[in-house]
Amino acid sequence: MTVSAVLFDVDGVLLDSTAAHRRIWNAWSQSRGLDAEKVWSLTHGRRPEDTVGLAAPHLDPAAERLVLDQLLHQELDAFPAVENAAWLLAGLPRNAWAIVTSGDRTSVHARFAVVGLPLPTVQIFGSDVTEAKPAPECYVLAAAALGVEPSMCLVVEDSPAGVAAGKAAGCQVAGLTTTHAAADLQPADLVFTSLAETADYLAKSGLFVDR
């Protein structure tokens, strides 16, 4: 497959956010009298307010998002970069990759600054779309902002919702097995176990240059 641009999810792909997010959702679930395991199963790839809507439709998603944001702020230093993330991003042309996340701009920028990851020119956040993942809007917007046809973009995702969004947008999709098993990431076109494998694939396409 020919790749002209890479669209990265953030949590679970560039940042190791699982432990921190699990603490946040466990605390929130306990405070609301909800089953933490059931709530956690609804979080991957979704905006917090969308998870709230699914897990607790009797609650106000906007109000609960504020509570979750407060819990998130307490975890600012608990989002290390995924192994080889900085190396991979440094080897890509800045105008040939984007981040596409259900998270919010302020938190993502702060986390990237803490771990020293660069930010690309194109950044799509949960607040930029009407329908979040698994809807394709976020990836359609990212491809358009880069000026690349979706079919020439490689989406790198770790969640079923993200894989579904990338496929629905018409992109090539690589599932990264950092948070889900390969079987859960179907119908991804490719499956990688690490960002090093992702870099190897992009090097063959001429997009990644080891520095």
C-alpha positions as CSV (number, residue, x, y, z in Angstrom):
1,M,0.0,0.0,0.0
2,T,1.2,3.5,-0.8
3,V,1.1,6.0,2.1
4,S,1.4,9.7,1.8
5,A,0.4,10.7,5.3
6,V,-0.1,9.2,8.8
7,L,-3.0,9.9,11.1
8,F,-2.2,8.9,14.7
9,D,-4.6,8.4,17.5
10,V,-3.1,9.6,20.8
11,D,-4.1,7.6,23.8
12,G,-2.7,4.1,23.5
13,V,-0.8,5.0,20.4
14,L,1.6,7.9,21.2
15,L,0.8,8.2,24.9
16,D,0.6,5.3,27.4
17,S,-2.6,6.5,29.0
18,T,-4.2,3.2,30.1
19,A,-3.3,3.3,33.8
20,A,-4.2,6.9,34.3
21,H,-7.5,6.6,32.4
22,R,-8.4,3.5,34.4
23,R,-7.9,5.3,37.7
24,I,-10.0,8.3,36.4
25,W,-12.9,6.1,35.2
26,N,-12.8,3.9,38.3
27,A,-13.0,6.9,40.6
28,W,-15.8,8.4,38.5
29,S,-17.7,5.1,38.4
30,Q,-17.5,4.6,42.1
31,S,-18.7,8.1,42.8
32,R,-21.7,7.5,40.6
33,G,-22.5,4.0,41.8
34,L,-21.7,2.4,38.5
35,D,-20.0,-0.9,37.5
36,A,-16.4,0.3,36.8
37,E,-15.7,-2.7,34.5
38,K,-18.7,-2.0,32.3
39,V,-17.9,1.7,32.2
40,W,-14.3,1.0,31.3
41,S,-15.4,-1.2,28.4
42,L,-17.2,1.8,26.8
43,T,-14.3,4.3,27.0
44,H,-11.9,3.2,24.3
45,G,-11.7,5.6,21.4
46,R,-14.7,7.7,22.6
47,R,-15.0,11.2,24.0
48,P,-15.7,11.2,27.7
49,E,-19.1,12.7,27.3
50,D,-20.0,10.0,24.8
51,T,-19.0,7.3,27.3
52,V,-21.1,9.0,29.9
53,G,-24.1,9.0,27.6
54,L,-23.7,5.2,27.0
55,A,-22.9,4.3,30.6
56,A,-25.2,6.6,32.5
57,P,-27.9,8.1,30.2
58,H,-29.6,9.5,33.3
59,L,-26.7,11.9,33.9
60,D,-25.8,15.2,32.1
61,P,-22.8,14.4,29.9
62,A,-21.6,18.0,29.8
63,A,-21.7,18.3,33.6
64,E,-20.0,14.9,34.0
65,R,-17.3,15.9,31.5
66,L,-16.3,18.7,33.8
67,V,-15.9,16.3,36.7
68,L,-13.8,13.9,34.5
69,D,-11.7,16.8,33.4
70,Q,-10.9,17.7,37.0
71,L,-9.8,14.1,37.6
72,L,-7.8,14.2,34.5
73,H,-5.9,17.3,35.5
74,Q,-4.7,15.5,38.7
75,E,-3.1,12.9,36.4
76,L,-1.1,15.3,34.2
77,D,2.3,13.6,34.8
78,A,1.0,10.1,34.4
79,F,1.0,9.9,30.6
80,P,4.4,8.6,29.5
81,A,5.2,8.4,25.8
82,V,4.8,5.0,24.2
83,E,8.1,3.4,23.4
84,N,9.7,4.8,20.2
85,A,7.0,7.5,19.8
86,A,9.5,10.4,19.8
87,W,11.8,8.6,17.4
88,L,9.0,7.8,15.0
89,L,7.6,11.3,14.9
90,A,11.0,12.8,14.5
91,G,11.5,10.7,11.3
92,L,8.3,11.9,9.6
93,P,7.9,15.2,7.7
94,R,5.9,17.6,9.9
95,N,3.3,18.2,7.1
96,A,2.8,14.4,6.5
97,W,1.3,13.4,9.9
98,A,-1.5,14.5,12.1
99,I,-3.0,13.6,15.5
100,V,-6.7,12.6,15.6
101,T,-8.0,12.1,19.1
102,S,-11.2,12.2,21.1
103,G,-9.3,14.1,23.8
104,D,-9.2,17.8,24.3
105,R,-6.6,20.3,23.0
106,T,-5.5,21.7,26.3
107,S,-4.8,18.3,27.9
108,V,-3.1,16.8,24.9
109,H,-0.8,19.8,24.4
110,A,0.1,19.6,28.1
111,R,0.9,15.9,28.0
112,F,3.0,16.2,24.8
113,A,4.9,19.1,26.5
114,V,5.6,17.0,29.6
115,V,7.1,14.1,27.6
116,G,8.7,16.1,24.9
117,L,6.7,14.9,21.9
118,P,6.4,17.3,18.9
119,L,3.0,18.5,17.7
120,P,2.1,18.3,14.0
121,T,0.6,21.1,12.0
122,V,-2.8,19.3,11.8
123,Q,-4.5,18.3,15.0
124,I,-8.1,17.1,15.3
125,F,-9.7,16.9,18.8
126,G,-13.0,15.7,20.1
127,S,-14.4,19.2,20.1
128,D,-13.7,19.6,16.4
129,V,-16.3,17.1,15.3
130,T,-20.1,16.7,15.6
131,E,-19.9,12.9,15.7
132,A,-16.8,11.3,17.3
133,K,-15.3,7.9,16.7
134,P,-16.5,5.4,15.6
135,A,-17.9,7.9,13.1
136,P,-15.4,8.8,10.3
137,E,-15.7,12.6,10.6
138,C,-12.4,13.1,12.5
139,Y,-10.3,11.2,9.9
140,V,-12.0,12.8,7.0
141,L,-11.2,16.3,8.5
142,A,-7.6,15.3,9.1
143,A,-7.0,14.0,5.6
144,A,-8.6,17.2,4.1
145,A,-6.5,19.4,6.3
146,L,-3.3,17.7,5.1
147,G,-4.5,17.9,1.5
148,V,-4.3,14.1,1.0
149,E,-6.9,11.7,-0.2
150,P,-8.1,9.4,2.7
151,S,-7.1,6.3,0.7
152,M,-3.5,7.6,0.8
153,C,-3.6,8.0,4.6
154,L,-2.5,5.4,7.1
155,V,-4.5,5.6,10.4
156,V,-2.8,4.1,13.4
157,E,-5.3,3.1,16.1
158,D,-5.4,1.0,19.2
159,S,-9.2,0.7,19.7
160,P,-12.0,-0.9,17.8
161,A,-13.9,2.4,17.6
162,G,-10.9,4.1,16.1
163,V,-10.3,1.3,13.6
164,A,-14.0,1.6,12.6
165,A,-13.7,5.3,12.2
166,G,-10.6,5.0,10.0
167,K,-12.1,2.4,7.8
168,A,-15.4,4.3,7.4
169,A,-13.4,7.4,6.3
170,G,-11.8,5.4,3.5
171,C,-8.3,5.3,5.0
172,Q,-5.8,2.5,5.3
173,V,-5.8,1.4,8.9
174,A,-3.1,-0.2,11.1
175,G,-4.2,-1.6,14.4
176,L,-1.7,-1.3,17.2
177,T,-1.9,-4.0,19.8
178,T,-1.1,-1.8,22.8
179,T,-4.5,-2.0,24.5
180,H,-6.5,-4.6,22.5
181,A,-5.7,-8.0,20.9
182,A,-5.3,-8.2,17.2
183,A,-8.6,-10.0,16.9
184,D,-10.4,-7.0,18.4
185,L,-8.9,-4.7,15.8
186,Q,-10.5,-6.2,12.8
187,P,-11.1,-5.1,10.0
188,A,-7.7,-3.3,10.2
189,D,-5.6,-3.7,7.0
190,L,-2.5,-4.2,9.1
191,V,-1.7,-5.1,12.7
192,F,1.5,-3.9,14.5
193,T,2.7,-4.8,17.9
194,S,4.8,-1.7,18.4
195,L,5.7,1.7,17.0
196,A,9.0,0.2,15.8
197,E,7.1,-2.1,13.5
198,T,5.0,0.9,12.4
199,A,8.2,2.8,11.5
200,D,9.6,-0.2,9.6
201,Y,6.5,-0.2,7.5
202,L,6.5,3.5,6.8
203,A,10.2,3.3,6.0
204,K,9.4,0.9,3.1
205,S,6.9,3.4,1.8
206,G,9.6,6.2,1.9
207,L,7.7,8.3,4.4
208,F,9.8,7.5,7.5
209,V,13.6,8.3,7.7
210,D,15.5,7.0,10.7
211,R,17.4,9.9,12.3
